[in-house]
Amino acid sequence: MLTTRPRGTSDILPGEVEKWQYLEQVIRRLCREYGYSEIRTPIFEHTELFERGVGETTDIVQKEMYTFRDRGGRSITLRPEGTAAVVRAYLENKLYAGPQPVKLYYTGPMFRYDRPQAGRYRQFHQLGVEVLGSHDPALDAEVVAMAMDLYARLGLKDLELHINSVGCPRCRPVLREKLQDFFRARLDRLCPHCRDRLERNPLRILDCKEERCREAGRGAPTSLDHLCPGCGDHFQAVLKHLDNLGVAYTVDCSLVRGLDYYTHTAFEIIARGIGAQNSIGGGGRYNGLVEECGGPDVPGIGFALGLERILLTMEQQGVVFPRPPKLDVFLATADEAARDRALVLVQKLRREGLAADRDYLGRSLKAQMKYAGKLEVGLVAILGSDELAHGVVSLRDMATGNQEEVPLDRLAEEIKQRCSEVKL
């Protein structure tokens, strides 16, 4: 139907969009203070980027991507996540030739064909943070602390930070072999996708959403038990830095992120009480991704936070959002002569930096005043033939009902003065 939006999408309407604007404002300030620059990548990319970057055995690539052929026959995919696209931009624009590390952030829509539920949509929005060019474990801790700092600034409480190390190409083969032995004895309990993953990437079985696979994975070998010395030292250093920063965490040896590119540190932030899908963000290291995408051996780390889930958690925890800004003044007109002048006057007020509007439905003066009340406007400037003849406007304070005449050439100055007094 033409009047029904596609399943898994949402309209963000006036009254709600102001919450998004507030969240985005806090995000931009946070990123500036942490030294990040914004990057904007295309909504769609070549499918191969996600197949190679995210991983062919992941649920995202196998089940969830929106992929199509364009008119040139090229396979194109709406971005299901942002990191691979940032790495592609890093390489294509030779950002590796500049000062390192490169600290980038982005916000915007992502697309996954998933089962819609509370806080989970097929078109959803993320804040992503990526740092390329440093392997320092202090950076891991700073990135984790940055995510928790955002939640604190937004007033969220009772969040759980889960952290793990998923190893590196040196220690993964041992874990891979152990997992294969473990799951071969449970092959009949796995879903078809996980049976296929057993030989190619058994670690992905631990990330399967099927309940039978989760049950079959209980007691499986963990990455923490098979870390090489380098990965073990790195993880302990990350935990030490988190301790120094006062960031509380839980070491979760069962934590596996849903993308193949993760190495070393992996983390997830949990908010209880928002539904079955209670993760509101996470991330980790991806030291091999730049090289996998055809670039040099450049380490990276980042996170992605779901904006819908953040807003859902804020609402469920009773966080009070700032009141959205209203019009500074509404211009009401008493007759036809004043209506013609009103358009010019409203535009002058806007050029003075004031938020101003007027009636466009030909309402009576009484109806205009009632409409201004519904808009919760603090000041109404009333203009009629008598006011025009004397070069004045009647300015009414809607809260007190007090009304006085103000010269037209001083109207903007008077409104600004009264608005500043209200803010004080």
C-alpha positions, -999 to +999 in steps of 0.1 A: +000+000+000+012+035-008+003+047+027+021+020+046+059+022+052+080-009+046+082-034+075+112-027+097+114+010+090+100+039+110+090+075+105+107+100+128+081+127+133+082+162+148+080+158+186+103+127+183+129+140+159+140+165+186+152+136+207+173+125+178+187+160+174+196+161+211+213+127+209+233+138+178+243+170+194+258+151+224+275+127+200+292+155+180+304+173+211+318+140+226+336+132+193+351+166+191+364+164+227+380+130+219+397+143+188+375+126+161+367+140+127+335+132+109+335+110+077+305+104+054+306+073+032+280+062+006+248+044+016+257+016-008+290-001-017+302-029-039+290-062-024+325-077-024+336-051+002+312-066+028+318-102+018+356-098+023+355-073+052+325-085+073+330-122+064+312-146+041+303-169+070+286-142+091+248-140+096+250-105+081+264-116+047+246-149+046+211-138+057+207-101+062+222-079+034+201-059+009+220-068-023+209-060-059+223-057-094+225-021-108+218-014-144+254-020-152+252-055-138+273-047-107+265-063-074+256-035-050+247-037-013+231-012+011+256-009+039+249-033+068+276-017+089+301+012+087+336-001+094+343-017+061+332+014+042+355+036+064+384+013+057+377+015+020+376+053+022+408+053+043+426+033+015+410+050-015+418+085-003+452+075+011+445+087+046+473+063+057+498+088+041+489+115+067+494+118+104+485+086+123+464+074+140+434+086+121+404+091+143+370+091+125+333+090+134+301+088+115+263+086+121+237+074+096+214+046+085+224+010+080+203-018+065+198-054+075+170-078+066+163-089+102+132-097+122+119-064+135+114-061+173+119-035+200+149-014+192+157-035+161+148-024+126+157-032+090+167+004+085+185+015+117+210+042+127+244+039+142+271+060+157+304+045+145+339+054+158+370+041+141+407+046+149+433+034+123+471+033+128+478+023+164+480-010+183+484+006+217+462-012+243+457+022+259+437+031+228+415+001+233+407+013+268+401+048+256+376+037+229+357+016+254+357+045+279+345+068+252+314+046+246+307+045+283+312+082+286+285+089+260+260+068+279+269+086+311+264+120+294+230+109+282+220+099+318+219+061+313+225+038+343+229+002+352+247-007+320+270-038+318+303-037+299+313-072+287+348-076+273+368-104+258+398-111+236+391-132+205+428-137+197+447-132+165+458-152+134+486-168+155+464-183+182+431-187+163+442-220+146+444-238+179+410-225+190+396-234+156+407-270+159+394-273+194+360-259+184+358-282+154+364-312+176+338-299+201+310-293+176+316-324+155+303-344+184+272-321+184+267-318+146+231-331+146+222-303+171+234-274+148+213-255+123+222-259+085+242-227+085+263-237+114+270-271+100+284-253+069+304-230+092+320-259+111+348-264+086+351-228+073+348-208+105+336-226+137+339-194+158+309-181+140+288-209+155+291-192+189+274-161+174+244-180+159+210-167+171+194-201+168+185-214+203+196-250+194+230-237+184+233-216+215+224-247+236+249-269+216+276-243+223+274-245+261+308-255+274+326-249+242+364-240+243+370-203+248+394-179+232+408-168+265+420-203+272+440-203+239+455-169+236+491-166+224+515-146+247+511-114+227+473-115+228+473-124+265+497-095+273+476-071+252+443-081+269+458-077+304+471-043+295+437-032+282+421-044+315+447-025+335+440+007+316+403+003+322+409-001+359+430+030+359+401+049+341+376+036+366+356+018+340+338-013+354+337-044+332+329-081+332+353-104+314+330-126+293+349-155+277+318-164+256+316-130+239+319-133+201+311-103+179+291-109+148+317-099+123+348-118+111+372-089+112+376-087+149+410-095+166+422-091+201+398-069+221+360-074+217+334-057+238+296-052+242+274-029+263+242-045+277+211-027+289+187-049+308+150-045+303+148-034+266+138-067+252+155-099+240+180-079+220+196-060+249+229-050+234+230-013+227+265-012+213+299-028+210+331-031+191+367-041+192+399-044+173+402-053+136+439-054+129+437-074+097+408-056+080+428-029+062+451-056+047+421-078+038+407-049+019+439-046-001+459-021+019+490-021+042+492-038+075+474-011+096+458-019+130+423-005+138+398-004+166+363+010+169+327+006+180+292+010+167+262+021+189+226+017+178+208+050+181+173+035+182+184+013+211+200+042+230+168+062+227+147+032+237+169+027+268+167+064+277+129+064+275+126+032+296+150+046+322+130+078+324+157+101+312+143+136+307+150+151+273+156+188+270+125+207+258+127+214+221+131+250+211+099+269+202+092+298+180+104+331+195+074+350+181+042+344+162+029+373+141-009+375+142-027+398+118-061+416+123-070+424+087-061+420+051-037+451+050-017+437+079-015+402+062+004+417+032+029+434+055+032+404+078+051+383+053+078+410+049+080+416+087+083+379+095+112+376+070+130+406+086+127+389+120+142+357+107+171+377+092+177+390+127+182+354+139+147+350+154+124+320+149+092+335+136+061+324+119+026+337+109-008+324+098-013+311+063-049+298+065-067+331+067-078+325+103-095+352+124-074+370+150-090+350+178-083+317+160-047+329+154-042+335+191-056+301+199-033+285+173-003+304+188-013+289+222-012+254+208+023+261+195+033+272+230+047+304+217+058+328+244+053+360+224+027+371+199+031+402+178-003+415+168-005+437+137-035+455+122-043+486+102-042+509+133-007+495+143+005+500+107-007+536+107+012+544+139+043+523+130+039+500+160+030+464+168+012+451+199+034+425+217+016+401+240+033+379+266+012+347+263+022+336+298+010+367+317-014+382+291+004+416+294+004+435+261+022+467+251+030+486+219+065+484+205+078+504+175+082+483+144+119+493+140+126+480+176+105+448+174+134+424+168+155+440+196+126+438+221+119+402+212+155+392+217+156+410+250+126+392+263+138+358+250+171+363+268+153+371+301+132+339+298+164+318+293+180+334+324 
